[in-house]
Amino acid sequence: MKIGIGNDHAAVEMKMQIKEYMEGLGHEVVNYGVDTTASCNYPEIGERVGIAVASDEVEAAVLICGTGVGISMAANKVHGVRAAVCSEPTTARLVKEHNNANIIAFGARIVGIETAKDIVKAYLEAKFQGGRHETRVKMFEEIEKRNK
């Protein structure tokens, strides 16, 4: 799978480790984040990754900032993005199975590297279940259409 990864200055080291981890799982990883701890604006990175996902440049993405919240909020402003903050693996699995999330996010200041790897693994192994969940995902799309 081709997966985007984006991060801000608070998550450089974690991004590098997660990128290497996903590559070790056999995925192609495209880096949209920063590689320096110099202060940057995470909304720009969230938008860049959101556009990459929405345009099918990548199939899914992982975003990392201090908490995962700000960068995911920016990504969610892009039409077609369903980004979810996950602090543990069960949520990561369920956001894919039930909400067909196309981006997950977490915080480098919130979770340790092993938990981050478990979150990524759970998300990447999960499959969208469709069925009644498909109806709800379509409802998300209708909300987007009504609120352009």
N, C-alpha and C positions, 0 to 999 in steps of 0.2 A: 504494500500500500504506500502511496505517496502522501506524506504527512507534513504539514507545516508546523513550525515551532516559532514562537515569538516571546520575547521577554523584555523587561526593562532593566535598569541598572541594579535593582535589588536582587535580580535572579540570574546573573551571568553564570555563576558556577553551577547552579542547579540546572540551568538550560543545557550547559555543556554535557553534564552527566546524563540527563534525560535524552538528549540527542544521541549520545553514544549508546545508551540502553536500547532505544528504539531501533537504531541501526543494527545492533546485535540481535534483535528479534527478526531482522530481515527486511525492515522497512526503509524506504528512501525518505530522507528527512531534508526539508528545505528550511533554511534558517532565515527568518524575517526579523529576528531580534538584534539586539546590540551585543557586542563582545567586549564592552568596556564598562567600568563602574561609574563613568562620568554621568551625571544626571541627565536624564532624557524624559521625553513626554510619552508615557505609556498609551495615551489615547491614539496617537499616531500609529503605534505598532499594532494595537488592537484592530484598528480600522484596516491596516494593510493586510493582516491575516484574515480578517473577515472577508475582504474583497477576494483574496486568493481562494477561500473556501467557496464563497458564493459563485465565483466564476469557474469553478471546477479545475482551477490550476493545481489544487491539492484536494485530496479526498476527505480529509479531516485535519484538525489542528489541535495543538496543545499551547496554551498561553500561561505564562508565569510572570507574576509581579510580586510585590510584597505580600499581598493578601489574595490575589487572584480576582478580586472584585472589580477594581477600576479598569483593568485591561479587558475583562469580559464585558463590562458595560459598554465600552467603546465598540467591541466586536458586534455586540447585539444591536447596534444602531444600523448595521449593514443589512439590507433587505435579504432575507433568506438564511440568515445566521441564527442558529440555536446554540448559544454558548452557555455552559453551566459550570459554576464553581463547585468543585468537589474537594472535600477534606479527608475523604476515606474511600476505599474501593467499592463499597456497596452502592453508594450514590453514583459513582462513575459508571458502574454496570447498569444501574437503573435508568440513568439519563439517556443512555443509548437504547436500551430495550423499550422504554416507554415513551420517550420524547424525541427519539432519533436525533439527539444532540450531535451537531457536526463539529463542535469545538468543546473541549474541556479546559478548565483553568484551575489553578491552585496557587497558593501563596508560598513563596520561599521562606517567608517569616512565620508561616503557620505550620507547615508539614516538613518533616525530615525527608532526606533523600530516599530512604527505603520505602516510606509510605508513598512518596511521589511515584516511585517505580510501580508499586502495587496499584495505585490509582490508574496509571497509564495502562498497565497490563489488563486490568479489569475492563477498562473502556475499550481497548483495542480487541479484546476477545469477545465482547458482547455483540449481539446482533439485534437489530430493530425487530420487535415482535409483530408489528402491524396489527391487524384486527381492530379492536376497539381503540387501540392507541393511534392507529392511522387516522381515525375520525378526529382525535384531539390535535394531532399535528396539523391536519387540514384547518382546524379552527385557528391555530397560530397563524397560518398563512392568510386566513380571512381577516384576522385582526390587523395584520400588516397592510393588507390592501385597503382597509377602511381608514387607516391612519398614516397615509403617505404624507 
